[in-house]
């Protein structure tokens, strides 16, 4: 079984169902047929994969990955681990803390 609860997905899928569903989600990517990244943010099983330092990373824009990930079983909605962690950090801030950080950025 693939437990997506551990990373925020909320469901448990049998491995064969997860693989089939994962491929269906990844096929929605315009680069699917020619992509060779070892860890795809649109893959339900991405946490079972590893990437070597020299291997490529996904370059599909975050907005496109989020659009594909909406309404799917993706544990991080199409975001990478780093993007997901940043989103969780941002959401944990109070509104005052968010406004303070935004104000600091607008000075540039």
C-alpha positions in Angstrom: 0.0 0.0 0.0 1.1 3.6 -0.7 0.2 5.8 2.3 -0.3 9.3 1.1 -1.5 10.4 4.5 2.1 10.7 5.7 2.8 13.5 3.2 -0.6 15.2 3.1 -2.5 13.2 0.5 -5.2 11.8 2.7 -5.6 8.4 1.0 -4.0 5.0 0.8 -3.7 3.3 -2.6 -2.7 -0.2 -3.6 0.7 0.0 -5.5 -0.8 -1.1 -8.8 -3.6 1.5 -8.5 -1.1 4.2 -7.5 1.1 3.5 -10.5 -1.9 3.5 -13.0 -3.3 6.7 -11.5 0.2 8.3 -11.4 0.7 7.7 -15.1 -2.7 9.2 -15.9 -1.8 12.3 -14.0 1.6 12.6 -15.5 0.2 12.2 -19.0 -1.5 15.6 -18.6 1.9 17.2 -18.7 2.7 18.6 -22.1 6.3 17.2 -21.8 5.3 13.7 -20.8 6.3 11.9 -24.0 9.9 13.3 -24.0 10.5 13.8 -20.3 13.3 12.0 -18.5 13.4 13.5 -15.0 13.7 10.8 -12.4 11.5 12.6 -9.8 8.3 14.1 -11.3 6.3 16.4 -9.1 3.2 14.9 -10.8 4.1 11.4 -9.7 2.1 9.8 -6.8 5.2 7.6 -6.2 7.8 10.4 -6.3 8.9 9.7 -2.7 10.0 6.2 -3.8 12.4 7.7 -6.4 15.9 9.1 -6.1 17.7 11.6 -8.2 21.5 11.8 -8.7 23.1 15.2 -8.6 23.7 15.3 -12.3 20.2 14.2 -13.4 17.7 16.7 -14.7 14.9 18.3 -12.6 11.4 19.2 -13.7 11.3 22.6 -15.5 7.5 22.7 -16.0 6.3 25.9 -14.5 4.8 25.7 -11.0 1.5 27.2 -12.2 1.1 24.4 -14.8 1.9 21.7 -12.3 -0.6 23.2 -9.8 -3.3 23.3 -12.5 -2.6 19.6 -13.3 -2.4 18.7 -9.6 -5.7 20.3 -8.6 -8.3 17.8 -7.7 -5.9 14.8 -8.0 -4.6 12.5 -5.4 -1.1 14.2 -5.6 0.2 14.6 -2.0 1.8 17.9 -2.7 -0.6 19.1 -5.5 2.1 19.1 -8.1 4.7 21.0 -6.0 8.2 19.9 -5.4 9.2 19.0 -1.8 11.0 22.3 -1.5 8.0 24.3 -2.9 5.7 22.4 -0.6 7.8 23.1 2.5 7.9 26.8 1.6 4.1 26.9 1.2 3.7 25.2 4.6 6.1 27.7 6.2 4.2 30.6 4.6 0.8 29.3 5.7 2.1 28.8 9.3 2.8 32.6 9.6 0.3 35.0 11.1 -1.2 37.6 8.8 1.0 40.3 10.5 4.1 38.3 9.9 3.1 37.8 6.2 2.5 41.5 5.8 5.9 42.3 7.4 7.7 40.1 5.0 5.8 41.5 2.0 6.6 45.0 3.1 10.4 44.1 3.2 10.2 42.8 -0.3 8.4 45.8 -1.7 11.4 48.0 -0.7 13.5 46.5 -3.4 
